[in-house]
Amino acid sequence: MMTIMYKPLHPGELVKDELIDVTGMSVTVAAKRLGVSRTALSRLLNGHAGIRPEMALRLSKLFNTSIEMWINIQAQYDTWLISKQASKIKVKPLNRAA
């Protein structure tokens, strides 16, 4: 099993870099372009929400990228987060006959 050793950026930071910092667009304008509320976009940009499939679709349309790219970025971040708790999660493995 491959583990991600470094802390990846929260997906919202990547969106913020591309959408707000590079273009200079306000959060309000960006939210309107995406067809989401300002609150929803702000939560993503500030790391309080992740990229769900619908947002991945919206971002893919806005940036002319794939949905899978955004889902994968979120999955890498989620995998890193949960790997930090791996020692706390106790599971008894299945014993299968050889």
C-alpha positions in Angstrom: 0.0 0.0 0.0 1.4 3.4 -1.0 1.3 6.1 1.6 1.8 9.8 1.0 4.6 11.0 3.3 4.3 14.7 2.8 1.4 16.9 3.6 -0.4 17.8 0.4 -2.1 21.1 0.0 -5.8 21.2 0.8 -7.6 21.1 -2.5 -9.2 24.5 -1.7 -5.7 26.1 -1.6 -5.2 24.9 -5.2 -8.5 26.3 -6.2 -7.8 29.6 -4.4 -4.4 29.9 -6.1 -5.8 29.4 -9.6 -9.2 31.1 -9.3 -8.6 34.0 -6.9 -4.9 34.7 -6.7 -4.1 34.2 -10.4 -7.2 35.9 -11.9 -7.8 38.4 -9.2 -11.5 37.4 -9.2 -13.4 38.0 -6.0 -14.9 35.0 -4.1 -18.4 36.4 -4.9 -17.8 36.6 -8.6 -16.1 33.2 -8.7 -19.0 31.6 -6.8 -21.4 33.1 -9.4 -19.3 31.7 -12.2 -19.3 28.3 -10.6 -23.0 28.4 -9.8 -22.5 27.9 -6.0 -23.1 30.1 -3.0 -20.4 32.4 -1.8 -20.4 30.5 1.5 -19.9 27.1 -0.2 -16.9 28.4 -2.2 -15.5 30.2 0.8 -15.6 27.0 2.9 -13.7 25.2 0.2 -11.1 27.9 -0.2 -10.5 28.1 3.5 -10.1 24.4 4.0 -13.4 23.8 5.8 -14.9 21.7 3.0 -13.6 19.3 0.5 -14.3 18.8 -3.2 -17.4 16.7 -3.7 -18.2 15.2 -7.1 -20.6 18.0 -8.0 -17.9 20.7 -7.2 -15.4 18.6 -9.2 -17.7 18.8 -12.2 -18.1 22.5 -11.8 -14.4 23.1 -11.4 -13.7 20.8 -14.4 -16.0 22.9 -16.5 -14.6 26.2 -15.2 -10.9 25.2 -15.7 -11.4 22.9 -18.7 -9.9 20.0 -16.7 -11.2 16.5 -15.9 -13.5 15.7 -13.0 -11.1 12.9 -12.1 -8.3 15.3 -11.6 -10.2 17.2 -8.8 -11.5 13.9 -7.3 -7.9 12.6 -7.2 -6.5 15.7 -5.6 -9.2 15.4 -2.9 -8.5 11.7 -2.5 -4.8 12.3 -2.0 -5.5 14.8 0.7 -8.1 12.6 2.4 -5.7 9.6 2.2 -2.9 11.7 3.9 -5.3 12.8 6.6 -6.6 9.3 7.5 -3.1 7.8 7.3 -2.2 10.0 10.3 -4.9 8.1 12.3 -3.9 4.6 11.1 -2.4 3.6 14.4 -5.6 4.5 16.3 -7.9 2.5 14.0 -8.0 -1.1 15.1 -9.2 -3.8 12.7 -9.0 -7.5 13.1 -7.9 -8.9 9.7 -9.7 -11.8 8.1 -8.0 -15.1 8.4 -8.3 -16.8 5.1 -7.3 -20.4 4.3 -4.4 -20.7 2.0 
